[in-house]
Amino acid sequence: LHHKAMLRVWRRTMKVRVSMTIKEALADKEYRKRGGKFAFPSPLDTFVRGLHRRTTDLHNDWKVRLHKETSGDEARRQAVAEMLLRLRWDDSNDAARAKLSLLVERIW
């Protein structure tokens, strides 16, 4: 399922100059949209690959390409919701959702 999501994103962004990190983030988002879940070996595995880079990429995309407001509470809420879709994390754990939301808010 993840492979199909990646292929779909690669086809959609083939002619567009988009960084690999953005393509990977969009593939993870597509995977979730198709019903995919990420699982981790243990609850102590707290490393989220690409957290800072993907947050920076989203921030720059909103400012440069979309000319979207990036400051304020509403923009922060929208950014956190988008990042929770673009990151690989175990979304079955409500405590992990709350903690990751706080981290993304702080980085944003």
C-alpha positions as protocol buffer text, in pm:
chain_id: "A"
residue {
  index: 1
  type: LEU
  ca { x: 0 y: 0 z: 0 }
}
residue {
  index: 2
  type: HIS
  ca { x: 284 y: 239 z: 84 }
}
residue {
  index: 3
  type: HIS
  ca { x: 452 y: 156 z: -247 }
}
residue {
  index: 4
  type: LYS
  ca { x: 131 y: 241 z: -437 }
}
residue {
  index: 5
  type: ALA
  ca { x: 104 y: 569 z: -248 }
}
residue {
  index: 6
  type: MET
  ca { x: 465 y: 653 z: -334 }
}
residue {
  index: 7
  type: LEU
  ca { x: 412 y: 575 z: -703 }
}
residue {
  index: 8
  type: ARG
  ca { x: 105 y: 797 z: -713 }
}
residue {
  index: 9
  type: VAL
  ca { x: 291 y: 1089 z: -556 }
}
residue {
  index: 10
  type: TRP
  ca { x: 591 y: 1038 z: -784 }
}
residue {
  index: 11
  type: ARG
  ca { x: 365 y: 1044 z: -1091 }
}
residue {
  index: 12
  type: ARG
  ca { x: 183 y: 1357 z: -974 }
}
residue {
  index: 13
  type: THR
  ca { x: 508 y: 1542 z: -901 }
}
residue {
  index: 14
  type: MET
  ca { x: 716 y: 1413 z: -1193 }
}
residue {
  index: 15
  type: LYS
  ca { x: 720 y: 1741 z: -1385 }
}
residue {
  index: 16
  type: VAL
  ca { x: 736 y: 1961 z: -1075 }
}
residue {
  index: 17
  type: ARG
  ca { x: 1060 y: 2060 z: -906 }
}
residue {
  index: 18
  type: VAL
  ca { x: 988 y: 1934 z: -556 }
}
residue {
  index: 19
  type: SER
  ca { x: 1245 y: 1814 z: -305 }
}
residue {
  index: 20
  type: MET
  ca { x: 1267 y: 1448 z: -205 }
}
residue {
  index: 21
  type: THR
  ca { x: 1162 y: 1529 z: 151 }
}
residue {
  index: 22
  type: ILE
  ca { x: 839 y: 1687 z: 28 }
}
residue {
  index: 23
  type: LYS
  ca { x: 771 y: 1388 z: -198 }
}
residue {
  index: 24
  type: GLU
  ca { x: 828 y: 1151 z: 94 }
}
residue {
  index: 25
  type: ALA
  ca { x: 598 y: 1356 z: 317 }
}
residue {
  index: 26
  type: LEU
  ca { x: 325 y: 1361 z: 52 }
}
residue {
  index: 27
  type: ALA
  ca { x: 366 y: 984 z: 3 }
}
residue {
  index: 28
  type: ASP
  ca { x: 318 y: 928 z: 377 }
}
residue {
  index: 29
  type: LYS
  ca { x: 9 y: 1151 z: 366 }
}
residue {
  index: 30
  type: GLU
  ca { x: -130 y: 955 z: 69 }
}
residue {
  index: 31
  type: TYR
  ca { x: -59 y: 629 z: 253 }
}
residue {
  index: 32
  type: ARG
  ca { x: -263 y: 746 z: 552 }
}
residue {
  index: 33
  type: LYS
  ca { x: -541 y: 863 z: 320 }
}
residue {
  index: 34
  type: ARG
  ca { x: -559 y: 511 z: 174 }
}
residue {
  index: 35
  type: GLY
  ca { x: -599 y: 365 z: 524 }
}
residue {
  index: 36
  type: GLY
  ca { x: -237 y: 281 z: 600 }
}
residue {
  index: 37
  type: LYS
  ca { x: -101 y: 275 z: 955 }
}
residue {
  index: 38
  type: PHE
  ca { x: 256 y: 307 z: 1075 }
}
residue {
  index: 39
  type: ALA
  ca { x: 368 y: 67 z: 1347 }
}
residue {
  index: 40
  type: PHE
  ca { x: 679 y: 85 z: 1562 }
}
residue {
  index: 41
  type: PRO
  ca { x: 872 y: -192 z: 1741 }
}
residue {
  index: 42
  type: SER
  ca { x: 817 y: -49 z: 2088 }
}
residue {
  index: 43
  type: PRO
  ca { x: 646 y: 245 z: 2260 }
}
residue {
  index: 44
  type: LEU
  ca { x: 991 y: 372 z: 2350 }
}
residue {
  index: 45
  type: ASP
  ca { x: 1071 y: 431 z: 1983 }
}
residue {
  index: 46
  type: THR
  ca { x: 1007 y: 806 z: 1980 }
}
residue {
  index: 47
  type: PHE
  ca { x: 1220 y: 918 z: 1685 }
}
residue {
  index: 48
  type: VAL
  ca { x: 1011 y: 1082 z: 1412 }
}
residue {
  index: 49
  type: ARG
  ca { x: 1208 y: 1088 z: 1089 }
}
residue {
  index: 50
  type: GLY
  ca { x: 1205 y: 1422 z: 911 }
}
residue {
  index: 51
  type: LEU
  ca { x: 1021 y: 1615 z: 1181 }
}
residue {
  index: 52
  type: HIS
  ca { x: 1217 y: 1940 z: 1155 }
}
residue {
  index: 53
  type: ARG
  ca { x: 1285 y: 1928 z: 780 }
}
residue {
  index: 54
  type: ARG
  ca { x: 925 y: 1847 z: 687 }
}
residue {
  index: 55
  type: THR
  ca { x: 795 y: 2123 z: 914 }
}
residue {
  index: 56
  type: THR
  ca { x: 1036 y: 2369 z: 751 }
}
residue {
  index: 57
  type: ASP
  ca { x: 933 y: 2250 z: 403 }
}
residue {
  index: 58
  type: LEU
  ca { x: 563 y: 2299 z: 483 }
}
residue {
  index: 59
  type: HIS
  ca { x: 630 y: 2645 z: 629 }
}
residue {
  index: 60
  type: ASN
  ca { x: 825 y: 2751 z: 319 }
}
residue {
  index: 61
  type: ASP
  ca { x: 563 y: 2603 z: 85 }
}
residue {
  index: 62
  type: TRP
  ca { x: 286 y: 2798 z: 255 }
}
residue {
  index: 63
  type: LYS
  ca { x: 483 y: 3123 z: 246 }
}
residue {
  index: 64
  type: VAL
  ca { x: 634 y: 3105 z: -102 }
}
residue {
  index: 65
  type: ARG
  ca { x: 403 y: 2896 z: -321 }
}
residue {
  index: 66
  type: LEU
  ca { x: 63 y: 2939 z: -157 }
}
residue {
  index: 67
  type: HIS
  ca { x: 117 y: 3288 z: -9 }
}
residue {
  index: 68
  type: LYS
  ca { x: -63 y: 3160 z: 299 }
}
residue {
  index: 69
  type: GLU
  ca { x: -39 y: 3318 z: 643 }
}
residue {
  index: 70
  type: THR
  ca { x: 198 y: 3121 z: 867 }
}
residue {
  index: 71
  type: SER
  ca { x: 163 y: 3309 z: 1193 }
}
residue {
  index: 72
  type: GLY
  ca { x: -121 y: 3304 z: 1441 }
}
residue {
  index: 73
  type: ASP
  ca { x: -317 y: 3037 z: 1622 }
}
residue {
  index: 74
  type: GLU
  ca { x: -532 y: 2930 z: 1326 }
}
residue {
  index: 75
  type: ALA
  ca { x: -230 y: 2882 z: 1097 }
}
residue {
  index: 76
  type: ARG
  ca { x: -56 y: 2686 z: 1372 }
}
residue {
  index: 77
  type: ARG
  ca { x: -358 y: 2456 z: 1416 }
}
residue {
  index: 78
  type: GLN
  ca { x: -376 y: 2395 z: 1041 }
}
residue {
  index: 79
  type: ALA
  ca { x: -2 y: 2329 z: 1024 }
}
residue {
  index: 80
  type: VAL
  ca { x: -16 y: 2078 z: 1310 }
}
residue {
  index: 81
  type: ALA
  ca { x: -307 y: 1895 z: 1145 }
}
residue {
  index: 82
  type: GLU
  ca { x: -120 y: 1881 z: 814 }
}
residue {
  index: 83
  type: MET
  ca { x: 205 y: 1767 z: 976 }
}
residue {
  index: 84
  type: LEU
  ca { x: 29 y: 1486 z: 1163 }
}
residue {
  index: 85
  type: LEU
  ca { x: -69 y: 1354 z: 820 }
}
residue {
  index: 86
  type: ARG
  ca { x: 278 y: 1399 z: 668 }
}
residue {
  index: 87
  type: LEU
  ca { x: 484 y: 1237 z: 945 }
}
residue {
  index: 88
  type: ARG
  ca { x: 539 y: 869 z: 1021 }
}
residue {
  index: 89
  type: TRP
  ca { x: 411 y: 803 z: 1372 }
}
residue {
  index: 90
  type: ASP
  ca { x: 179 y: 560 z: 1551 }
}
residue {
  index: 91
  type: ASP
  ca { x: -157 y: 737 z: 1534 }
}
residue {
  index: 92
  type: SER
  ca { x: -334 y: 474 z: 1746 }
}
residue {
  index: 93
  type: ASN
  ca { x: -186 y: 627 z: 2062 }
}
residue {
  index: 94
  type: ASP
  ca { x: -366 y: 942 z: 2186 }
}
residue {
  index: 95
  type: ALA
  ca { x: -77 y: 1035 z: 2416 }
}
residue {
  index: 96
  type: ALA
  ca { x: 161 y: 1024 z: 2119 }
}
residue {
  index: 97
  type: ARG
  ca { x: -76 y: 1247 z: 1922 }
}
residue {
  index: 98
  type: ALA
  ca { x: -82 y: 1507 z: 2201 }
}
residue {
  index: 99
  type: LYS
  ca { x: 296 y: 1499 z: 2247 }
}
residue {
  index: 100
  type: LEU
  ca { x: 371 y: 1521 z: 1874 }
}
residue {
  index: 101
  type: SER
  ca { x: 121 y: 1804 z: 1836 }
}
residue {
  index: 102
  type: LEU
  ca { x: 305 y: 2000 z: 2106 }
}
residue {
  index: 103
  type: LEU
  ca { x: 639 y: 1935 z: 1936 }
}
residue {
  index: 104
  type: VAL
  ca { x: 514 y: 2051 z: 1596 }
}
residue {
  index: 105
  type: GLU
  ca { x: 354 y: 2361 z: 1752 }
}
residue {
  index: 106
  type: ARG
  ca { x: 687 y: 2447 z: 1915 }
}
residue {
  index: 107
  type: ILE
  ca { x: 882 y: 2398 z: 1591 }
}
residue {
  index: 108
  type: TRP
  ca { x: 628 y: 2594 z: 1384 }
}
